[in-house]
């Protein structure tokens, strides 16, 4: 997984699971040169509105594997 794939994957997860009024800080972090992946995923777990689908859970596992 490359950095552009990471940004795309994180944006997908945020768009799908985070309420619209709480997305802006995530987008700001995703746009940084050094993406704070652990912080994004930790905050994601606190604000997501529903249980993550199995396929998306696999995506999160891949993100942790490559970037944490």
PQR file of N, CA, C, O and H, with PARSE charges and radii, in Angstrom:
ATOM      1  N   UNK A   1       0.857  -1.174   0.000 -0.4000 1.5000
ATOM      2  CA  UNK A   1       0.000   0.000   0.000 -0.0000 2.0000
ATOM      3  C   UNK A   1       0.904   1.238   0.000  0.5500 1.7000
ATOM      4  O   UNK A   1       1.825   1.357   0.809 -0.5500 1.4000
ATOM      5  N   UNK A   2       0.620   2.134  -0.911 -0.4000 1.5000
ATOM      6  CA  UNK A   2       1.382   3.371  -1.030 -0.0000 2.0000
ATOM      7  C   UNK A   2       0.622   4.515  -0.375  0.5500 1.7000
ATOM      8  O   UNK A   2      -0.537   4.358   0.010 -0.5500 1.4000
ATOM      9  H   UNK A   2      -0.128   2.037  -1.568  0.4000 1.0000
ATOM     10  N   UNK A   3       1.271   5.657  -0.250 -0.4000 1.5000
ATOM     11  CA  UNK A   3       0.685   6.791   0.461 -0.0000 2.0000
ATOM     12  C   UNK A   3      -0.614   7.282  -0.185  0.5500 1.7000
ATOM     13  O   UNK A   3      -1.539   7.682   0.522 -0.5500 1.4000
ATOM     14  H   UNK A   3       2.212   5.784  -0.562  0.4000 1.0000
ATOM     15  N   UNK A   4      -0.692   7.255  -1.512 -0.4000 1.5000
ATOM     16  CA  UNK A   4      -1.931   7.689  -2.169 -0.0000 2.0000
ATOM     17  C   UNK A   4      -3.064   6.706  -1.890  0.5500 1.7000
ATOM     18  O   UNK A   4      -4.218   7.114  -1.758 -0.5500 1.4000
ATOM     19  H   UNK A   4       0.059   6.930  -2.086  0.4000 1.0000
ATOM     20  N   UNK A   5      -2.746   5.421  -1.801 -0.4000 1.5000
ATOM     21  CA  UNK A   5      -3.749   4.414  -1.450 -0.0000 2.0000
ATOM     22  C   UNK A   5      -4.179   4.585   0.008  0.5500 1.7000
ATOM     23  O   UNK A   5      -5.352   4.416   0.340 -0.5500 1.4000
ATOM     24  H   UNK A   5      -1.809   5.090  -1.908  0.4000 1.0000
ATOM     25  N   UNK A   6      -3.228   4.918   0.869 -0.4000 1.5000
ATOM     26  CA  UNK A   6      -3.549   5.174   2.276 -0.0000 2.0000
ATOM     27  C   UNK A   6      -4.532   6.333   2.392  0.5500 1.7000
ATOM     28  O   UNK A   6      -5.552   6.224   3.073 -0.5500 1.4000
ATOM     29  H   UNK A   6      -2.274   5.055   0.600  0.4000 1.0000
ATOM     30  N   UNK A   7      -4.224   7.438   1.727 -0.4000 1.5000
ATOM     31  CA  UNK A   7      -5.107   8.607   1.788 -0.0000 2.0000
ATOM     32  C   UNK A   7      -6.504   8.273   1.263  0.5500 1.7000
ATOM     33  O   UNK A   7      -7.507   8.674   1.854 -0.5500 1.4000
ATOM     34  H   UNK A   7      -3.395   7.527   1.174  0.4000 1.0000
ATOM     35  N   UNK A   8      -6.562   7.551   0.174 -0.4000 1.5000
ATOM     36  CA  UNK A   8      -7.841   7.164  -0.416 -0.0000 2.0000
ATOM     37  C   UNK A   8      -8.629   6.254   0.532  0.5500 1.7000
ATOM     38  O   UNK A   8      -9.835   6.426   0.709 -0.5500 1.4000
ATOM     39  H   UNK A   8      -5.747   7.225  -0.306  0.4000 1.0000
ATOM     40  N   UNK A   9      -7.945   5.298   1.132 -0.4000 1.5000
ATOM     41  CA  UNK A   9      -8.596   4.352   2.044 -0.0000 2.0000
ATOM     42  C   UNK A   9      -9.107   5.047   3.298  0.5500 1.7000
ATOM     43  O   UNK A   9     -10.224   4.786   3.744 -0.5500 1.4000
ATOM     44  H   UNK A   9      -6.965   5.158   0.989  0.4000 1.0000
ATOM     45  N   UNK A  10      -8.294   5.929   3.866 -0.4000 1.5000
ATOM     46  CA  UNK A  10      -8.727   6.652   5.057 -0.0000 2.0000
ATOM     47  C   UNK A  10      -9.925   7.556   4.751  0.5500 1.7000
ATOM     48  O   UNK A  10     -10.860   7.641   5.547 -0.5500 1.4000
ATOM     49  H   UNK A  10      -7.386   6.141   3.504  0.4000 1.0000
ATOM     50  N   UNK A  11      -9.894   8.219   3.614 -0.4000 1.5000
ATOM     51  CA  UNK A  11     -11.015   9.077   3.216 -0.0000 2.0000
ATOM     52  C   UNK A  11     -12.285   8.250   3.052  0.5500 1.7000
ATOM     53  O   UNK A  11     -13.360   8.664   3.485 -0.5500 1.4000
ATOM     54  H   UNK A  11      -9.134   8.150   2.968  0.4000 1.0000
ATOM     55  N   UNK A  12     -12.158   7.089   2.430 -0.4000 1.5000
ATOM     56  CA  UNK A  12     -13.300   6.186   2.269 -0.0000 2.0000
ATOM     57  C   UNK A  12     -13.895   5.811   3.634  0.5500 1.7000
ATOM     58  O   UNK A  12     -15.110   5.867   3.821 -0.5500 1.4000
ATOM     59  H   UNK A  12     -11.284   6.753   2.079  0.4000 1.0000
ATOM     60  N   UNK A  13     -13.039   5.434   4.575 -0.4000 1.5000
ATOM     61  CA  UNK A  13     -13.517   5.037   5.897 -0.0000 2.0000
ATOM     62  C   UNK A  13     -14.189   6.199   6.627  0.5500 1.7000
ATOM     63  O   UNK A  13     -15.235   6.026   7.253 -0.5500 1.4000
ATOM     64  H   UNK A  13     -12.051   5.388   4.423  0.4000 1.0000
ATOM     65  N   UNK A  14     -13.592   7.365   6.542 -0.4000 1.5000
ATOM     66  CA  UNK A  14     -14.154   8.542   7.201 -0.0000 2.0000
ATOM     67  C   UNK A  14     -15.514   8.876   6.601  0.5500 1.7000
ATOM     68  O   UNK A  14     -16.471   9.144   7.328 -0.5500 1.4000
ATOM     69  H   UNK A  14     -12.743   7.506   6.033  0.4000 1.0000
ATOM     70  N   UNK A  15     -15.596   8.859   5.276 -0.4000 1.5000
ATOM     71  CA  UNK A  15     -16.863   9.173   4.608 -0.0000 2.0000
ATOM     72  C   UNK A  15     -17.962   8.178   4.970  0.5500 1.7000
ATOM     73  O   UNK A  15     -19.134   8.546   5.049 -0.5500 1.4000
ATOM     74  H   UNK A  15     -14.819   8.641   4.686  0.4000 1.0000
ATOM     75  N   UNK A  16     -17.590   6.942   5.185 -0.4000 1.5000
ATOM     76  CA  UNK A  16     -18.579   5.897   5.436 -0.0000 2.0000
ATOM     77  C   UNK A  16     -19.029   5.826   6.905  0.5500 1.7000
ATOM     78  O   UNK A  16     -20.196   5.546   7.177 -0.5500 1.4000
ATOM     79  H   UNK A  16     -16.638   6.644   5.121  0.4000 1.0000
ATOM     80  N   UNK A  17     -18.117   6.076   7.845 -0.4000 1.5000
ATOM     81  CA  UNK A  17     -18.421   5.789   9.248 -0.0000 2.0000
ATOM     82  C   UNK A  17     -18.476   6.996  10.184  0.5500 1.7000
ATOM     83  O   UNK A  17     -18.998   6.884  11.293 -0.5500 1.4000
ATOM     84  H   UNK A  17     -17.169   6.303   7.624  0.4000 1.0000
ATOM     85  N   UNK A  18     -17.957   8.133   9.767 -0.4000 1.5000
ATOM     86  CA  UNK A  18     -17.894   9.295  10.660 -0.0000 2.0000
ATOM     87  C   UNK A  18     -18.993  10.287  10.280  0.5500 1.7000
ATOM     88  O   UNK A  18     -19.190  10.570   9.099 -0.5500 1.4000
ATOM     89  H   UNK A  18     -17.533   8.225   8.866  0.4000 1.0000
ATOM     90  N   UNK A  19     -19.707  10.813  11.270 -0.4000 1.5000
ATOM     91  CA  UNK A  19     -20.738  11.818  10.978 -0.0000 2.0000
ATOM     92  C   UNK A  19     -20.137  13.009  10.228  0.5500 1.7000
ATOM     93  O   UNK A  19     -19.003  13.416  10.480 -0.5500 1.4000
ATOM     94  H   UNK A  19     -19.548  10.582  12.230  0.4000 1.0000
ATOM     95  N   UNK A  20     -20.911  13.544   9.322 -0.4000 1.5000
ATOM     96  CA  UNK A  20     -20.431  14.613   8.440 -0.0000 2.0000
ATOM     97  C   UNK A  20     -19.876  15.812   9.210  0.5500 1.7000
ATOM     98  O   UNK A  20     -18.893  16.419   8.786 -0.5500 1.4000
ATOM     99  H   UNK A  20     -21.832  13.213   9.118  0.4000 1.0000
ATOM    100  N   UNK A  21     -20.487  16.146  10.311 -0.4000 1.5000
ATOM    101  CA  UNK A  21     -20.051  17.320  11.071 -0.0000 2.0000
ATOM    102  C   UNK A  21     -18.752  17.090  11.850  0.5500 1.7000
ATOM    103  O   UNK A  21     -18.247  18.020  12.480 -0.5500 1.4000
ATOM    104  H   UNK A  21     -21.286  15.653  10.655  0.4000 1.0000
ATOM    105  N   UNK A  22     -18.202  15.873  11.820 -0.4000 1.5000
ATOM    106  CA  UNK A  22     -16.955  15.567  12.525 -0.0000 2.0000
ATOM    107  C   UNK A  22     -15.821  15.172  11.572  0.5500 1.7000
ATOM    108  O   UNK A  22     -14.760  14.755  12.037 -0.5500 1.4000
ATOM    109  H   UNK A  22     -18.612  15.118  11.309  0.4000 1.0000
ATOM    110  N   UNK A  23     -16.010  15.290  10.292 -0.4000 1.5000
ATOM    111  CA  UNK A  23     -15.027  14.820   9.306 -0.0000 2.0000
ATOM    112  C   UNK A  23     -13.860  15.766   9.058  0.5500 1.7000
ATOM    113  O   UNK A  23     -12.761  15.303   8.752 -0.5500 1.4000
ATOM    114  H   UNK A  23     -16.871  15.629   9.915  0.4000 1.0000
ATOM    115  N   UNK A  24     -14.060  17.056   9.177 -0.4000 1.5000
ATOM    116  CA  UNK A  24     -13.039  18.038   8.790 -0.0000 2.0000
ATOM    117  C   UNK A  24     -11.673  17.793   9.429  0.5500 1.7000
ATOM    118  O   UNK A  24     -10.670  17.837   8.716 -0.5500 1.4000
ATOM    119  H   UNK A  24     -14.953  17.432   9.425  0.4000 1.0000
ATOM    120  N   UNK A  25     -11.582  17.536  10.736 -0.4000 1.5000
ATOM    121  CA  UNK A  25     -10.258  17.303  11.322 -0.0000 2.0000
ATOM    122  C   UNK A  25      -9.550  16.068  10.730  0.5500 1.7000
ATOM    123  O   UNK A  25      -8.325  16.039  10.609 -0.5500 1.4000
ATOM    124  H   UNK A  25     -12.397  17.500  11.315  0.4000 1.0000
ATOM    125  N   UNK A  26     -10.339  15.064  10.371 -0.4000 1.5000
ATOM    126  CA  UNK A  26      -9.758  13.870   9.752 -0.0000 2.0000
ATOM    127  C   UNK A  26      -9.168  14.217   8.386  0.5500 1.7000
ATOM    128  O   UNK A  26      -8.057  13.798   8.059 -0.5500 1.4000
ATOM    129  H   UNK A  26     -11.334  15.087  10.470  0.4000 1.0000
ATOM    130  N   UNK A  27      -9.912  14.981   7.596 -0.4000 1.5000
ATOM    131  CA  UNK A  27      -9.426  15.375   6.277 -0.0000 2.0000
ATOM    132  C   UNK A  27      -8.158  16.210   6.395  0.5500 1.7000
ATOM    133  O   UNK A  27      -7.242  16.065   5.585 -0.5500 1.4000
ATOM    134  H   UNK A  27     -10.814  15.322   7.862  0.4000 1.0000
ATOM    135  N   UNK A  28      -8.096  17.083   7.397 -0.4000 1.5000
ATOM    136  CA  UNK A  28      -6.889  17.886   7.619 -0.0000 2.0000
ATOM    137  C   UNK A  28      -5.684  16.993   7.905  0.5500 1.7000
ATOM    138  O   UNK A  28      -4.599  17.215   7.369 -0.5500 1.4000
ATOM    139  H   UNK A  28      -8.839  17.201   8.055  0.4000 1.0000
ATOM    140  N   UNK A  29      -5.880  15.984   8.750 -0.4000 1.5000
ATOM    141  CA  UNK A  29      -4.784  15.065   9.075 -0.0000 2.0000
ATOM    142  C   UNK A  29      -4.372  14.216   7.874  0.5500 1.7000
ATOM    143  O   UNK A  29      -3.183  13.973   7.666 -0.5500 1.4000
ATOM    144  H   UNK A  29      -6.762  15.804   9.185  0.4000 1.0000
ATOM    145  N   UNK A  30      -5.334  13.769   7.092 -0.4000 1.5000
ATOM    146  CA  UNK A  30      -5.041  12.946   5.916 -0.0000 2.0000
ATOM    147  C   UNK A  30      -4.222  13.732   4.902  0.5500 1.7000
ATOM    148  O   UNK A  30      -3.410  13.152   4.181 -0.5500 1.4000
ATOM    149  H   UNK A  30      -6.300  13.966   7.261  0.4000 1.0000
ATOM    150  N   UNK A  31      -4.423  15.035   4.837 -0.4000 1.5000
ATOM    151  CA  UNK A  31      -3.723  15.878   3.864 -0.0000 2.0000
ATOM    152  C   UNK A  31      -2.291  16.224   4.277  0.5500 1.7000
ATOM    153  O   UNK A  31      -1.532  16.748   3.462 -0.5500 1.4000
ATOM    154  H   UNK A  31      -5.083  15.506   5.422  0.4000 1.0000
ATOM    155  N   UNK A  32      -1.909  15.943   5.517 -0.4000 1.5000
ATOM    156  CA  UNK A  32      -0.559  16.276   5.989 -0.0000 2.0000
ATOM    157  C   UNK A  32       0.488  15.450   5.247  0.5500 1.7000
ATOM    158  O   UNK A  32       0.212  14.336   4.801 -0.5500 1.4000
ATOM    159  H   UNK A  32      -2.526  15.517   6.179  0.4000 1.0000
ATOM    160  N   UNK A  33       1.698  16.011   5.121 -0.4000 1.5000
ATOM    161  CA  UNK A  33       2.802  15.280   4.484 -0.0000 2.0000
ATOM    162  C   UNK A  33       3.108  13.990   5.227  0.5500 1.7000
ATOM    163  O   UNK A  33       3.324  12.948   4.608 -0.5500 1.4000
ATOM    164  H   UNK A  33       1.922  16.915   5.483  0.4000 1.0000
ATOM    165  N   UNK A  34       3.128  14.058   6.544 -0.4000 1.5000
ATOM    166  CA  UNK A  34       3.362  12.889   7.381 -0.0000 2.0000
ATOM    167  C   UNK A  34       2.033  12.527   8.041  0.5500 1.7000
ATOM    168  O   UNK A  34       1.709  13.039   9.112 -0.5500 1.4000
ATOM    169  H   UNK A  34       2.953  14.905   7.047  0.4000 1.0000
ATOM    170  N   UNK A  35       1.280  11.660   7.412 -0.4000 1.5000
ATOM    171  CA  UNK A  35      -0.076  11.309   7.866 -0.0000 2.0000
ATOM    172  C   UNK A  35       0.003  10.617   9.239  0.5500 1.7000
ATOM    173  O   UNK A  35       0.662   9.585   9.366 -0.5500 1.4000
ATOM    174  H   UNK A  35       1.543  11.244   6.542  0.4000 1.0000
ATOM    175  N   UNK A  36      -0.657  11.171  10.261 -0.4000 1.5000
ATOM    176  CA  UNK A  36      -0.647  10.563  11.601 -0.0000 2.0000
ATOM    177  C   UNK A  36      -1.657   9.405  11.686  0.5500 1.7000
ATOM    178  O   UNK A  36      -2.733   9.540  12.268 -0.5500 1.4000
ATOM    179  H   UNK A  36      -1.192  12.009  10.157  0.4000 1.0000
ATOM    180  N   UNK A  37      -1.284   8.287  11.100 -0.4000 1.5000
ATOM    181  CA  UNK A  37      -2.207   7.162  10.927 -0.0000 2.0000
ATOM    182  C   UNK A  37      -2.755   6.654  12.258  0.5500 1.7000
ATOM    183  O   UNK A  37      -3.962   6.459  12.399 -0.5500 1.4000
ATOM    184  H   UNK A  37      -0.410   8.178  10.627  0.4000 1.0000
ATOM    185  N   UNK A  38      -1.875   6.440  13.230 -0.4000 1.5000
ATOM    186  CA  UNK A  38      -2.350   5.917  14.522 -0.0000 2.0000
ATOM    187  C   UNK A  38      -3.367   6.850  15.163  0.5500 1.7000
ATOM    188  O   UNK A  38      -4.386   6.399  15.686 -0.5500 1.4000
ATOM    189  H   UNK A  38      -0.894   6.598  13.116  0.4000 1.0000
ATOM    190  N   UNK A  39      -3.094   8.134  15.125 -0.4000 1.5000
ATOM    191  CA  UNK A  39      -4.028   9.103  15.700 -0.0000 2.0000
ATOM    192  C   UNK A  39      -5.355   9.126  14.972  0.5500 1.7000
ATOM    193  O   UNK A  39      -6.415   9.197  15.594 -0.5500 1.4000
ATOM    194  H   UNK A  39      -2.266   8.500  14.700  0.4000 1.0000
ATOM    195  N   UNK A  40      -5.293   9.067  13.648 -0.4000 1.5000
ATOM    196  CA  UNK A  40      -6.524   9.056  12.856 -0.0000 2.0000
ATOM    197  C   UNK A  40      -7.365   7.834  13.202  0.5500 1.7000
ATOM    198  O   UNK A  40      -8.571   7.949  13.424 -0.5500 1.4000
ATOM    199  H   UNK A  40      -4.432   9.009  13.143  0.4000 1.0000
ATOM    200  N   UNK A  41      -6.732   6.667  13.249 -0.4000 1.5000
ATOM    201  CA  UNK A  41      -7.487   5.449  13.534 -0.0000 2.0000
ATOM    202  C   UNK A  41      -8.005   5.424  14.969  0.5500 1.7000
ATOM    203  O   UNK A  41      -9.095   4.910  15.219 -0.5500 1.4000
ATOM    204  H   UNK A  41      -5.753   6.574  13.069  0.4000 1.0000
ATOM    205  N   UNK A  42      -7.244   5.968  15.909 -0.4000 1.5000
ATOM    206  CA  UNK A  42      -7.716   6.036  17.299 -0.0000 2.0000
ATOM    207  C   UNK A  42      -8.941   6.946  17.402  0.5500 1.7000
ATOM    208  O   UNK A  42      -9.935   6.591  18.034 -0.5500 1.4000
ATOM    209  H   UNK A  42      -6.359   6.386  15.706  0.4000 1.0000
ATOM    210  N   UNK A  43      -8.859   8.116  16.778 -0.4000 1.5000
ATOM    211  CA  UNK A  43     -10.004   9.033  16.788 -0.0000 2.0000
ATOM    212  C   UNK A  43     -11.194   8.443  16.038  0.5500 1.7000
ATOM    213  O   UNK A  43     -12.343   8.613  16.443 -0.5500 1.4000
ATOM    214  H   UNK A  43      -8.051   8.404  16.264  0.4000 1.0000
ATOM    215  N   UNK A  44     -10.905   7.750  14.944 -0.4000 1.5000
ATOM    216  CA  UNK A  44     -11.947   7.089  14.154 -0.0000 2.0000
ATOM    217  C   UNK A  44     -12.754   6.129  15.038  0.5500 1.7000
ATOM    218  O   UNK A  44     -13.984   6.110  14.978 -0.5500 1.4000
ATOM    219  H   UNK A  44      -9.971   7.612  14.615  0.4000 1.0000
ATOM    220  N   UNK A  45     -12.060   5.341  15.849 -0.4000 1.5000
ATOM    221  CA  UNK A  45     -12.745   4.385  16.724 -0.0000 2.0000
ATOM    222  C   UNK A  45     -13.645   5.062  17.738  0.5500 1.7000
ATOM    223  O   UNK A  45     -14.646   4.483  18.160 -0.5500 1.4000
ATOM    224  H   UNK A  45     -11.062   5.357  15.898  0.4000 1.0000
ATOM    225  N   UNK A  46     -13.308   6.271  18.135 -0.4000 1.5000
ATOM    226  CA  UNK A  46     -14.113   6.977  19.125 -0.0000 2.0000
ATOM    227  C   UNK A  46     -15.367   7.615  18.535  0.5500 1.7000
ATOM    228  O   UNK A  46     -16.373   7.756  19.230 -0.5500 1.4000
ATOM    229  H   UNK A  46     -12.495   6.742  17.793  0.4000 1.0000
ATOM    230  N   UNK A  47     -15.317   8.002  17.263 -0.4000 1.5000
ATOM    231  CA  UNK A  47     -16.450   8.754  16.708 -0.0000 2.0000
ATOM    232  C   UNK A  47     -17.277   7.996  15.670  0.5500 1.7000
ATOM    233  O   UNK A  47     -18.325   8.487  15.251 -0.5500 1.4000
ATOM    234  H   UNK A  47     -14.499   7.888  16.699  0.4000 1.0000
ATOM    235  N   UNK A  48     -16.834   6.820  15.249 -0.4000 1.5000
ATOM    236  CA  UNK A  48     -17.607   6.090  14.236 -0.0000 2.0000
ATOM    237  C   UNK A  48     -19.005   5.806  14.761  0.5500 1.7000
ATOM    238  O   UNK A  48     -19.210   5.596  15.956 -0.5500 1.4000
ATOM    239  H   UNK A  48     -15.983   6.421  15.589  0.4000 1.0000
ATOM    240  N   UNK A  49     -19.961   5.805  13.837 -0.4000 1.5000
ATOM    241  CA  UNK A  49     -21.355   5.699  14.250 -0.0000 2.0000
ATOM    242  C   UNK A  49     -21.914   4.284  14.211  0.5500 1.7000
ATOM    243  O   UNK A  49     -23.021   4.038  14.689 -0.5500 1.4000
ATOM    244  H   UNK A  49     -19.793   5.975  12.866  0.4000 1.0000
ATOM    245  N   UNK A  50     -21.155   3.359  13.648 -0.4000 1.5000
ATOM    246  CA  UNK A  50     -21.651   1.983  13.595 -0.0000 2.0000
ATOM    247  C   UNK A  50     -20.474   1.022  13.535  0.5500 1.7000
ATOM    248  O   UNK A  50     -19.326   1.437  13.375 -0.5500 1.4000
ATOM    249  H   UNK A  50     -20.256   3.559  13.260  0.4000 1.0000
ATOM    250  N   UNK A  51     -20.771  -0.262  13.663 -0.4000 1.5000
ATOM    251  CA  UNK A  51     -19.735  -1.287  13.599 -0.0000 2.0000
ATOM    252  C   UNK A  51     -19.166  -1.360  12.191  0.5500 1.7000
ATOM    253  O   UNK A  51     -19.895  -1.282  11.202 -0.5500 1.4000
ATOM    254  H   UNK A  51     -21.703  -0.599  13.793  0.4000 1.0000
ATOM    255  N   UNK A  52     -17.862  -1.511  12.124 -0.4000 1.5000
ATOM    256  CA  UNK A  52     -17.165  -1.577  10.841 -0.0000 2.0000
ATOM    257  C   UNK A  52     -17.465  -2.911  10.161  0.5500 1.7000
ATOM    258  O   UNK A  52     -17.396  -3.965  10.793 -0.5500 1.4000
ATOM    259  H   UNK A  52     -17.270  -1.574  12.927  0.4000 1.0000
ATOM    260  N   UNK A  53     -17.797  -2.862   8.876 -0.4000 1.5000
ATOM    261  CA  UNK A  53     -18.024  -4.076   8.093 -0.0000 2.0000
ATOM    262  C   UNK A  53     -16.750  -4.914   8.052  0.5500 1.7000
ATOM    263  O   UNK A  53     -15.649  -4.384   8.194 -0.5500 1.4000
ATOM    264  H   UNK A  53     -17.853  -2.006   8.362  0.4000 1.0000
ATOM    265  N   UNK A  54     -16.901  -6.219   7.858 -0.4000 1.5000
ATOM    266  CA  UNK A  54     -15.756  -7.137   7.840 -0.0000 2.0000
ATOM    267  C   UNK A  54     -14.711  -6.719   6.799  0.5500 1.7000
ATOM    268  O   UNK A  54     -13.516  -6.698   7.094 -0.5500 1.4000
ATOM    269  H   UNK A  54     -17.796  -6.650   7.742  0.4000 1.0000
ATOM    270  N   UNK A  55     -15.151  -6.392   5.607 -0.4000 1.5000
ATOM    271  CA  UNK A  55     -14.226  -5.997   4.528 -0.0000 2.0000
ATOM    272  C   UNK A  55     -13.463  -4.733   4.920  0.5500 1.7000
ATOM    273  O   UNK A  55     -12.266  -4.621   4.659 -0.5500 1.4000
ATOM    274  H   UNK A  55     -16.122  -6.409   5.368  0.4000 1.0000
ATOM    275  N   UNK A  56     -14.151  -3.791   5.541 -0.4000 1.5000
ATOM    276  CA  UNK A  56     -13.496  -2.562   5.975 -0.0000 2.0000
ATOM    277  C   UNK A  56     -12.559  -2.832   7.150  0.5500 1.7000
ATOM    278  O   UNK A  56     -11.543  -2.154   7.303 -0.5500 1.4000
ATOM    279  H   UNK A  56     -15.124  -3.882   5.753  0.4000 1.0000
ATOM    280  N   UNK A  57     -12.891  -3.807   7.969 -0.4000 1.5000
ATOM    281  CA  UNK A  57     -11.993  -4.221   9.048 -0.0000 2.0000
ATOM    282  C   UNK A  57     -10.688  -4.755   8.486  0.5500 1.7000
ATOM    283  O   UNK A  57      -9.618  -4.499   9.038 -0.5500 1.4000
ATOM    284  H   UNK A  57     -13.716  -4.358   7.845  0.4000 1.0000
ATOM    285  N   UNK A  58     -10.773  -5.498   7.390 -0.4000 1.5000
ATOM    286  CA  UNK A  58      -9.568  -5.991   6.719 -0.0000 2.0000
ATOM    287  C   UNK A  58      -8.737  -4.828   6.178  0.5500 1.7000
ATOM    288  O   UNK A  58      -7.507  -4.860   6.228 -0.5500 1.4000
ATOM    289  H   UNK A  58     -11.642  -5.706   6.942  0.4000 1.0000
ATOM    290  N   UNK A  59      -9.411  -3.808   5.665 -0.4000 1.5000
ATOM    291  CA  UNK A  59      -8.724  -2.620   5.168 -0.0000 2.0000
ATOM    292  C   UNK A  59      -7.982  -1.926   6.308  0.5500 1.7000
ATOM    293  O   UNK A  59      -6.836  -1.510   6.138 -0.5500 1.4000
ATOM    294  H   UNK A  59     -10.410  -3.781   5.625  0.4000 1.0000
ATOM    295  N   UNK A  60      -8.620  -1.800   7.456 -0.4000 1.5000
ATOM    296  CA  UNK A  60      -7.984  -1.179   8.620 -0.0000 2.0000
ATOM    297  C   UNK A  60      -6.777  -2.005   9.067  0.5500 1.7000
ATOM    298  O   UNK A  60      -5.746  -1.445   9.439 -0.5500 1.4000
ATOM    299  H   UNK A  60      -9.551  -2.139   7.595  0.4000 1.0000
ATOM    300  N   UNK A  61      -6.902  -3.318   9.033 -0.4000 1.5000
ATOM    301  CA  UNK A  61      -5.783  -4.197   9.366 -0.0000 2.0000
ATOM    302  C   UNK A  61      -4.611  -3.958   8.422  0.5500 1.7000
ATOM    303  O   UNK A  61      -3.464  -3.894   8.865 -0.5500 1.4000
ATOM    304  H   UNK A  61      -7.740  -3.773   8.730  0.4000 1.0000
ATOM    305  N   UNK A  62      -4.884  -3.827   7.141 -0.4000 1.5000
ATOM    306  CA  UNK A  62      -3.826  -3.543   6.158 -0.0000 2.0000
ATOM    307  C   UNK A  62      -3.168  -2.198   6.437  0.5500 1.7000
ATOM    308  O   UNK A  62      -1.947  -2.070   6.344 -0.5500 1.4000
ATOM    309  H   UNK A  62      -5.816  -3.879   6.782  0.4000 1.0000
ATOM    310  N   UNK A  63      -3.965  -1.207   6.776 -0.4000 1.5000
ATOM    311  CA  UNK A  63      -3.417   0.116   7.079 -0.0000 2.0000
ATOM    312  C   UNK A  63      -2.481   0.025   8.286  0.5500 1.7000
ATOM    313  O   UNK A  63      -1.382   0.577   8.259 -0.5500 1.4000
ATOM    314  H   UNK A  63      -4.957  -1.311   6.851  0.4000 1.0000
ATOM    315  N   UNK A  64      -2.908  -0.663   9.336 -0.4000 1.5000
ATOM    316  CA  UNK A  64      -2.038  -0.848  10.502 -0.0000 2.0000
ATOM    317  C   UNK A  64      -0.756  -1.571  10.116  0.5500 1.7000
ATOM    318  O   UNK A  64       0.327  -1.181  10.550 -0.5500 1.4000
ATOM    319  H   UNK A  64      -3.801  -1.112   9.358  0.4000 1.0000
ATOM    320  N   UNK A  65      -0.864  -2.612   9.313 -0.4000 1.5000
ATOM    321  CA  UNK A  65       0.295  -3.407   8.927 -0.0000 2.0000
ATOM    322  C   UNK A  65       1.336  -2.551   8.198  0.5500 1.7000
ATOM    323  O   UNK A  65       2.529  -2.639   8.490 -0.5500 1.4000
ATOM    324  H   UNK A  65      -1.744  -2.930   8.960  0.4000 1.0000
ATOM    325  N   UNK A  66       0.893  -1.743   7.272 -0.4000 1.5000
ATOM    326  CA  UNK A  66       1.818  -0.978   6.439 -0.0000 2.0000
ATOM    327  C   UNK A  66       2.273   0.347   7.055  0.5500 1.7000
ATOM    328  O   UNK A  66       3.351   0.839   6.722 -0.5500 1.4000
ATOM    329  H   UNK A  66      -0.075  -1.671   7.035  0.4000 1.0000
ATOM    330  N   UNK A  67       1.470   0.932   7.947 -0.4000 1.5000
ATOM    331  CA  UNK A  67       1.781   2.296   8.387 -0.0000 2.0000
ATOM    332  C   UNK A  67       1.884   2.486   9.890  0.5500 1.7000
ATOM    333  O   UNK A  67       2.101   3.611  10.341 -0.5500 1.4000
ATOM    334  H   UNK A  67       0.594   0.533   8.218  0.4000 1.0000
ATOM    335  N   UNK A  68       1.736   1.429  10.685 -0.4000 1.5000
ATOM    336  CA  UNK A  68       1.833   1.604  12.133 -0.0000 2.0000
ATOM    337  C   UNK A  68       2.925   0.731  12.739  0.5500 1.7000
ATOM    338  O   UNK A  68       3.137   0.760  13.951 -0.5500 1.4000
ATOM    339  H   UNK A  68       1.559   0.516  10.319  0.4000 1.0000
TER
END
